[in-house]
């Protein structure tokens, strides 16, 4: 079927994966305030890991609210999910998280992992306790409360992707946070659009019912936002211009 026209209930801004770059987030926030003052903002997850400022990013985001001015919604990403899984199951889930950027998050909280003992149950349990103490219960509770999706009109915001054949509210948690094999292959038959991060692109894209916004900020210095209005998408970016 032909792609439908973008039709949000009101114009809004979507922000791609931040990955521990508070400096870029602050830069992008200035651009959003200059060009889209008062617009609702939805952040697509992956606030932590890989970059060196994960704690600073979380501290900034926790001051924002969907009831604020402007309203800001922070979605759950797979890296937030990995951190929470480490806190809940340190022996089972710790090694995977540490290999995928968790070391940088620990460092941002002033915690060094035991050298050569990442798979040791006792060491991982101790590491988990140190991180939980450093984060504090309010931050952990905030992370657990992150929603999986956000909607405005015929546009859905999710972290990683969705099964094209299922309504977004009916998707499995792992699908929305880790993606789906068919998501990048074909558009949704219901004509809805999906704004997402997770899959790194060289430049932000609007194609086949998808708006892709992860431009690898932690490595490239390019954090991207999309200003989405009826029938129109404009991009803002830190670092080198689009």
N, C-alpha and C positions, 0 to 999 in steps of 0.2 A: 504494500500500500504506500501511497505518497507520504512523505514526511509531513507532519503537521507543523504549523507555525508556532514558534515559541509564544506562550501566552501565560506568563506568571500572573498571579492575582495583583501583585504590585511589583515594581522593579526591585531587584535585590542583588547582593554581591555574594559570590561564592569564592572561597579561598582554598588553594591547593595545599599539599603536604608541607608542613613547616619543618619537621625533623630537627628540633633543637637549634633553630636559628632565630632567637629573639631579636637580634639586630635587624634581620630582614623583615620580621613581622612588624616592628615599629616603623620601618621605612614604608612598607606597604600600607600600613594604617594611615600614614600621613597622606598618601595618594588617594586612598578611599575617601578620607574626610574632605579632601579638596574637590573631588569630582562627584561623589555620591553621598553627600552629607545626609544623614538621617535614614538612609536605605537599610533595610534588614540585611544582616550579614550571616552567612552560614559557613563554618569552617569544616572541611571535609575529613578531618582526622589525621592521625600520624603527627602529633605535636612533639613527640619525643624520639630519642635514639638517633644515632649517627652524627648529628650535630653536637656541639659542645655546650649548648645552653638550654638543655631540656627543662631543668628546674625553673629557669627564668621564664621560659615560655608558659609553663603551667601556672606560675605565679601571676603572670599577666592575664591569662585566659580566665582564671578563677575570679577576677574582678569584674568580668562581663556577665551579662544575663540576657535571656530571651525576653525578659520584662524590662530591660534597660532602654536607654536612648543613645544610639540606635539599638534595637533588639539584636542580640548576637546568640546564635545557636552553635554549639561545638559538638560535632558528631564523634562517634567511636571509630577509631581506626584499628587495623590489625596490630599495630605496635602498642597501643594502649591495652589491647586485649592480651598481648604477650606479657606485658608487665604485670597485669592483674593475675594472669595464670601463674607467673613466677611467684607472686605473693601467696597464692593459694596452694600451689603444688611445687615448691622450690626444687625438689630433687628431680621431678619428672620434666618440668617445663623450663627450669633455669638455663641449662646449656644452650637450648635453641635461642632463647632471648638474648643471652650474652653474645652469641655469635652474630646476631643480627642488629647490633647497635646498642645493646643494653649496657655495654661497658662505658660508653660515653654518657649514658644517663646516670649510671652510678657515679661517675666522676663529677657530674654537675651537682650531685648531692654530697660531694666530698668523701666518697667511699671507694676504696680500692679493693678489688676482689682478691682472694687468696691465690697466689701464683701457683699455677699448675694443679689447682684443686677444684676446678669448676664442676666436675662430675661427682665430687665427694659429697655424700648426703649431709654430713655434719657441717661441712664448710658452706654448702648452699643454704642450709637452714639458718646458720649464723648470719650469712649475707642477707637473707630475706629479712631477718629481724632488724638488722641495722638499717636497711632501706626503709622498712615500714616506720621505724622510729624517726628517721630523717624526713620522710614525707609527711607524716602526721595523718591522723584519721580523717580530718576534713578533706585533704587532697585525695586520699584514696577513695573516700565516699563520692567525691566529685567525679572522679574517673569512672567509677562503677555506674554512675547515673547518666553517662553519655548516651543519647539516643542513637539509633541505627540509621534513621532516615529523617528527611524533612521535605515538605512539599509546598509548592506555590503554584497554583493552577495546574498546567500540564507538565510541570517540571519537578523532578524528584532529585534530591541531593543525597548521595550515599558515599561511602568511602571508596569501595573497590569496584563495585559492579553489581549486576543482578541477572537472574535468569530471565531472558526476554519473554518467556511464555507464562510467567507467574506475576500476579499483582505484587507491587513492592511490599505492602504490609504483610504478605504471606510468605516472604522469602525467609530462608534459614539465616540465622545469625552469621554463620561462616561464609555464606554466599555474599552478604553485604560487606563483610569486613575483609574477605580474602579473594572475592571475585568468582566468576563463573566462566566455564569454557566457551560458551556461546556469546558472551556479552560483547566482545570486541569483533565478533564475526557478522552479526546481523542486528538490525534495529528491532525495536519492540513492535509487535503487530498492533498494539493498542494506541500507537501514535504518541505516547508519552516520551518525554526527553529525560535523560539522566545526566546530571553533572557529577563528576567523580574525580578522584585522585588515584593513588596507588600505582598505576601503570605509568612509568616515566615516559614523557614525550619531549622531543627537542623543542618544540614550540606548542603552545596550547592549540587545541583543535575543536572545531565544531563540525561534526560529520555523523551521518547515519544515526541521528537521534541521540548523540552523545556529546558532552562538553568535557574534554579532558584537560585537567588543570595541574597535574603533578609534573613540574619541570625540574625535578631533582635539586631543590633549593640547597640542601646540605652540601652538595658537591659543586653546583654551578653558580651559586649566588643568585639564581633567578627564582624568586617566589612569585607566583602568579595568582591574580584575582580576575574573575570575570564579572563585569557589570551586565546583568541580564534583564532586559526589558522586553516588551511585546515586539516580537519579530527582530530582535537586535541583541548582539553580544559585543561588548567592548572589553579589551583586556588591559590590565595594568600589571606592571612587572618591576621587580627590583633588578639591579645590575644592568647588563647590556640591554639596549632597547629591543623591542619586538621587530 
